[in-house]
Structures are given as C-alpha cells and as structure tokens.
C-alpha cells in the first residue's frame, strides 16, 4: 500500500509526516481519557489520498479522517481536545482534519458497515498498537455489508448533487459543483458493487471491478463516469472551461435517480417507478427501526431543534431521503417536500439551508 497517496510528492510526504508526528504527540500524552487508538482512515489512510497539482506545486485535497477509539467517546474534556486539534491542524494543512470519537464496541458488527470495512482494510495506526484492528481483518467480507450502506452512500452523494444544483448560478462555485459531480460519478458504480456483494476498500480495485461486473445498472456511461471519478479522487483537476455544468448536473441527477430507486427497490423488496412513487410510499423506509424509537427521536428533535421530520414513525433520515428524490427530480414537487421537511417557502436557497442543517444531523 502506498504511503498516503499514489505518486512521489516529497513536499507533501514531509508535510503529512510532520502532521502525523504532531497528532501522535498530542494524543499519546493525554492521560485524562482512556484512548485506545488513534487511526487515520479515509483516502490518505489507505494510500489513495487526493493530490491537486497546481502548476509545479502539489497540494493536499481531501479531508484527513481520523477515528479515535475510546471507552469514553462522549467525554467533554476529550471532545474539547479533539476540537482544538481539528482547528489547529486544519489551519496548518489547509484541508479539513476531522476526528470521530468511537467506542471500540462499535466494531462488534464492523463487517456490515462500509465505513468500518474500508477502515479495517486500509489505515494507519497513529496512537496505539500497530495491530489494533488486525483481528477484524479476516472478518471483512464484502458480501456481509448491508445493502442500506449503498442507500446511504447514494443519499449522501445525491445530497451533494442537490447542493451543487442550488449553486449553479453562484459565481465562483464551479470547483465545488464539479467536485460534487465527481463524487456522484464514483458513487453510482460503488453502490452497484455494494448491492452485488463486491465492494472493495480501494478505489483502483473498484475501478477494475466495475469495468468487469455484468449488471443491468452498469451501462457504458456509468462505467466511464466511475472511472473518471476514481481518477479525480486521486488526481483532482479543475472543471474544464468548456464544460456545461448545468447540463452535467441535469444528466447526473437523472442517472442518480434511476440508480437510487433501483437500489432502494432491491433493498426494500419492491419497485419504485418514479420519485413521486418513492416519496409517497406508505411503508417505512427503515422497517427495522422501532417505531417507538423513531417517535422518541422526533420528540427530541421537536424539543431540541424546534421541528421534527415526517413521518414521525420512521427513522428521520427517511424523510430526508423522500425529500431528496423530489429535490433532484427535473420538476420537484415542493408540496410533497413540505410534507417531509419543515420548509416555509419554495426558494432554492431557503430549502438548501434547511436541508443542509438536517442532513448534518442524520448523515
């Protein structure tokens, strides 16, 4: 496995090695909490981090994603130290540095999670035993990843596609829009691999798998988009000057809706012929969640956040998923969106702001 990224970029390697040394010193000397391990995951942890080459100057591009394993993930003192580290290192590296505090108990069902699958298969232990995650490696089978993981991936990337749609007329937003488009291009093929039991933590391997897999959702267009997404993930570029971002957004939203409805149909064991049919479906999108727990979450949101997502008896993410298929449709049904989200008007910016807040709660 490559160290942080593919290619030879000595200045970036030095920058990341110095950062890793600071991270180790910062958390390895923390005696106030029971830290078991600090693990670098994400692209850089797997050796596939993004490098943007601006002229002759390479720059880091993706977020640095850490997982801090501790028996006290809610400890206030620890969280304050984590936030201070994130701020300091984000400023030092000019990219987002994020640390997720996790209980080791969350690894109990790691084989069903795409996130933990990828972390276990490719990572760098910064604090703790080098083999901290080794005992889980043999349990990682892509066939054991739950199909809802494909849904969650498409929902998150589809949300980015919606955010990009809202910024199409915003001057200076071209890089943001193109980045969301490339993330979606990658996710379309990745989601099909997931539901086919062929997910792989490494994007270059997924590129080969998508090219070879026979599946009705994998058209030549989606295969090419996936390959482009893999290339962008590791060597991001600026959007071509001649690119019609609006036209690209329109096409990607159409492809996303087709793949998303097919994936959800397979997960839930029924067919969804349109965004309208999915948004208005009577059944719960998270049938395994207790309705009482969902009601409790709705009550908590009402008291803590001043509103709750509907239907109240389904997991709140379901409301966002129902709303998103409308928001990414060619002609959204804002009346239907209003039945799921607490929107007061149909201005794109207003809906963007409300959706983004709730997406942050449940993404």
C-alpha positions in Angstrom: 0.0 0.0 0.0 1.3 3.5 -0.9 2.0 5.9 1.9 -0.8 8.5 2.0 -1.1 8.8 -1.8 -0.1 7.4 -5.1 3.0 9.1 -6.7 6.1 10.8 -5.4 5.5 14.2 -3.8 8.3 14.7 -1.3 6.9 18.1 0.0 3.5 16.6 0.7 5.0 13.5 2.3 7.1 15.7 4.6 4.0 17.8 5.4 2.0 14.7 6.3 4.8 13.1 8.3 5.2 16.2 10.4 1.4 16.3 10.9 1.3 12.7 12.0 4.1 13.3 14.5 2.1 16.2 15.9 -1.0 14.1 16.1 0.9 11.3 17.9 2.4 13.7 20.4 -0.9 15.4 21.0 -3.0 12.3 21.8 -0.3 9.9 23.0 0.3 12.1 26.1 -3.3 12.5 27.0 -3.7 11.0 30.5 -7.2 12.3 31.2 -9.0 9.9 28.9 -8.9 6.2 28.1 -7.7 6.5 24.5 -7.1 3.0 23.0 -6.0 4.1 19.5 -6.0 6.9 17.0 -6.3 5.6 13.5 -6.0 7.5 10.2 -8.6 6.2 7.7 -10.1 7.7 4.5 -8.1 8.1 1.3 -4.9 9.1 2.9 -5.1 6.2 5.4 -5.5 3.8 2.5 -2.7 5.3 0.5 -5.1 6.8 -2.1 -5.4 10.4 -0.9 -6.0 13.2 -3.4 -3.2 15.4 -4.7 -4.1 18.5 -6.7 -1.2 19.7 -8.8 -1.3 23.5 -9.4 1.4 24.1 -11.9 4.5 22.6 -10.3 3.1 22.8 -6.8 1.2 19.7 -5.4 -1.4 20.3 -2.7 -3.4 18.1 -0.4 -7.0 17.9 -1.5 -9.2 15.5 0.5 -10.1 15.6 4.2 -8.0 13.8 6.8 -10.3 11.4 8.6 -9.3 10.0 11.9 -11.1 7.5 14.2 -10.3 7.9 17.9 -11.2 4.7 19.8 -12.0 5.3 23.4 -14.3 3.9 26.1 -15.4 7.5 26.8 -16.4 8.9 23.4 -18.7 11.4 25.0 -16.2 12.8 27.5 -16.4 16.6 27.4 -12.7 17.1 28.1 -11.8 14.7 25.3 -14.1 16.4 22.8 -12.6 19.8 23.6 -9.2 18.5 23.0 -10.3 16.9 19.7 -12.0 20.2 18.5 -8.8 22.1 19.3 -6.7 19.6 17.4 -9.1 19.8 14.4 -8.9 23.6 14.3 -5.2 23.8 14.6 -4.3 21.1 12.1 -7.0 22.2 9.6 -5.4 25.6 9.5 -1.9 24.1 9.3 -2.7 21.8 6.4 -5.4 24.0 4.6 -7.7 21.0 4.4 -10.3 19.7 6.9 -8.9 17.5 9.6 -11.7 15.5 11.3 -11.6 13.2 14.3 -14.5 10.9 15.1 -14.6 9.5 18.6 -15.8 5.9 18.6 -16.3 3.3 21.2 -14.4 0.0 20.5 -17.8 -1.7 21.0 -18.9 -0.2 17.6 -16.6 -2.7 15.9 -18.7 -5.6 17.0 -20.7 -5.5 13.8 -17.9 -3.9 11.6 -18.4 -6.4 8.8 -21.9 -5.0 8.0 -20.6 -1.4 7.7 -18.9 0.0 4.6 -17.2 2.7 6.7 -15.6 0.2 9.1 -14.9 -2.3 6.3 -12.8 0.4 4.5 -11.1 1.5 7.7 -10.1 -2.0 8.7 -8.8 -2.9 5.2 -6.7 0.2 4.9 -5.5 2.5 7.6 -2.5 3.9 9.6 -2.4 3.5 13.4 -1.0 6.7 14.8 -1.5 6.1 18.5 -1.9 2.6 20.0 -0.7 -0.9 18.9 0.1 -1.2 15.2 -2.2 -4.3 15.0 -5.1 -2.6 16.8 -7.6 -3.5 14.0 -5.8 -6.6 12.8 -8.1 -9.1 14.5 -11.1 -7.8 12.4 -9.4 -8.1 9.1 -10.3 -11.8 8.4 -14.0 -11.0 9.2 -14.3 -8.4 6.4 -16.3 -9.9 3.6 -18.0 -7.5 1.1 -21.0 -9.9 0.9 -21.7 -9.1 4.6 -22.1 -5.3 4.0 -25.7 -4.4 4.4 -27.5 -3.1 1.4 -28.6 0.0 3.3 -24.9 1.1 3.0 -25.4 1.6 -0.7 -28.5 3.6 0.0 -26.6 5.8 2.5 -23.8 6.3 0.0 -26.2 7.4 -2.8 -28.2 9.6 -0.4 -25.1 11.4 0.8 -23.7 11.9 -2.7 -27.2 12.7 -4.1 -27.4 15.4 -1.4 -24.1 16.8 -2.7 -25.7 16.8 -6.2 -28.6 18.8 -4.8 -26.3 21.3 -3.2 -24.4 21.7 -6.5 -27.8 22.2 -8.3 -28.5 25.1 -5.9 -25.2 26.8 -6.7 -25.2 26.6 -10.5 -25.9 30.3 -10.7 -23.4 31.3 -8.0 -20.2 32.9 -9.3 -17.1 31.1 -8.1 -18.9 27.9 -7.2 -17.6 25.9 -10.2 -15.0 23.9 -8.2 -17.5 23.0 -5.5 -20.0 21.9 -8.2 -17.6 19.8 -10.2 -16.3 18.1 -7.0 -19.8 17.1 -6.1 -20.4 15.8 -9.6 -17.2 13.7 -9.5 -18.1 12.2 -6.1 -21.5 11.2 -7.5 -19.9 9.8 -10.6 -17.8 7.5 -8.3 -20.8 6.6 -6.1 -23.0 5.3 -8.9 -20.7 2.4 -9.6 -19.7 1.9 -6.0 -23.3 1.5 -5.0 -23.9 -1.2 -7.6 -20.8 -3.1 -6.3 -22.1 -2.9 -2.8 -25.5 -4.4 -3.6 -23.7 -7.1 -5.7 -21.5 -8.1 -2.7 -18.3 -6.9 -4.5 -17.3 -3.8 -2.6 -13.6 -3.1 -2.1 -11.9 -0.6 0.1 -9.5 0.5 -2.6 -10.8 2.7 -5.4 -8.4 1.4 -8.1 -9.7 -2.1 -7.4 -13.3 -0.9 -7.6 -12.5 0.6 -10.9 -11.5 -2.8 -12.3 -14.5 -4.5 -10.7 -17.0 -2.0 -12.2 -15.4 -2.5 -15.6 -15.8 -6.3 -15.4 -19.1 -6.7 -13.5 -22.2 -7.6 -15.5 -25.2 -5.8 -14.0 -28.2 -4.1 -15.7 -27.4 -0.8 -13.9 -23.8 -0.7 -15.1 -24.2 1.0 -18.5 -21.2 2.1 -20.5 -21.9 5.6 -19.4 -21.9 4.7 -15.7 -18.7 2.7 -16.1 -17.0 5.6 -17.7 -18.3 8.0 -15.1 -17.0 5.7 -12.3 -13.5 5.5 -14.0 -13.5 9.3 -14.2 -14.5 9.5 -10.5 -11.7 7.2 -9.5 -9.1 9.3 -11.4 -10.5 12.5 -9.9 -10.4 11.1 -6.4 -6.6 10.7 -6.6 -5.7 13.5 -9.0 -8.4 16.1 -8.8 -8.5 18.8 -11.5 -10.3 22.0 -12.2 -13.5 21.7 -14.2 -12.8 22.1 -18.0 -13.6 25.6 -19.2 -15.8 24.2 -21.9 -17.9 22.1 -19.5 -21.6 22.7 -19.3 -22.0 22.3 -15.5 -25.8 22.7 -15.7 -26.1 20.1 -18.4 -23.8 17.7 -16.4 -25.9 18.3 -13.3 -29.1 17.5 -15.2 -27.7 14.3 -16.6 -26.2 13.1 -13.3 -29.4 13.8 -11.4 -31.3 11.7 -13.9 -28.8 8.8 -13.6 -28.7 9.2 -9.8 -32.5 8.9 -9.6 -32.5 5.7 -11.8 -29.8 4.0 -9.7 -31.1 5.2 -6.4 -34.7 3.9 -7.0 -33.3 0.6 -8.3 -31.1 0.2 -5.2 -33.9 1.1 -2.9 -36.2 -1.2 -4.7 -33.8 -4.1 -4.2 -33.3 -3.2 -0.5 -37.0 -2.9 0.3 -38.2 -5.7 -2.0 -40.5 -3.6 -4.2 -40.4 -1.5 -7.3 -40.3 2.3 -7.4 -41.2 3.7 -10.8 -40.7 7.4 -10.0 -39.6 9.9 -7.5 -43.2 10.6 -6.7 -44.0 7.0 -6.0 -41.0 6.7 -3.7 -41.7 9.9 -1.8 -45.3 8.9 -1.2 -44.7 5.3 -0.4 -46.8 4.2 2.6 -44.3 1.7 4.0 -41.5 2.8 6.3 -38.1 3.2 4.6 -36.4 1.9 7.8 -38.6 -1.1 8.7 -36.0 -2.5 11.1 -36.1 0.6 13.3 -38.5 0.6 16.2 -41.4 3.0 15.7 -41.2 3.9 19.3 -37.6 4.9 19.0 -38.4 6.9 15.9 -41.2 8.7 17.8 -38.7 9.4 20.6 -36.2 10.9 18.1 -39.0 13.1 16.6 -39.9 14.3 20.1 -36.3 15.0 20.9 -35.9 17.0 17.6 -39.1 18.9 18.3 -37.8 19.9 21.8 -34.2 20.4 20.9 -34.3 21.7 17.3 -37.7 23.2 17.1 -39.0 20.9 14.4 -39.3 17.2 13.5 -39.1 15.3 10.2 -42.1 13.4 9.0 -43.4 10.7 9.0 -42.7 10.5 12.8 -42.8 6.7 12.9 -39.9 6.3 10.5 -36.2 7.0 11.1 -35.7 10.7 10.4 -33.2 10.0 7.6 -36.2 8.5 5.7 -37.8 12.0 5.5 -34.7 13.4 4.0 -34.4 10.6 1.5 -38.1 11.1 0.4 -37.5 14.8 0.1 -34.2 14.3 -1.9 -35.7 12.3 -4.7 -38.1 15.3 -5.3 -35.4 17.9 -5.0 -33.2 16.1 -7.5 -36.2 15.5 -9.9 -36.4 17.6 -13.1 -39.5 19.3 -11.7 -39.7 19.0 -7.9 -43.0 18.6 -6.1 -42.5 21.2 -3.4 -45.8 20.3 -1.7 -44.5 16.8 -1.2 -41.2 18.1 0.0 -43.1 20.2 2.6 -44.7 17.0 4.0 -41.2 15.7 4.9 -39.2 18.8 5.7 -40.1 21.9 7.8 -39.9 24.3 4.8 -41.8 27.6 4.8 -41.3 28.6 1.1 -40.0 27.1 -2.1 -37.0 29.3 -2.7 -34.0 27.1 -3.5 -31.7 28.9 -1.1 -34.2 28.5 1.8 -34.7 24.8 1.1 -30.9 24.4 0.7 -30.3 25.8 4.2 -33.0 23.7 5.9 -32.0 20.5 4.1 -28.3 21.1 4.8 -28.9 21.5 8.6 -31.0 18.3 8.8 -28.6 16.4 6.6 -25.8 17.3 9.0 -27.8 15.8 11.9 -28.5 12.4 10.1 -25.8 12.0 7.5 
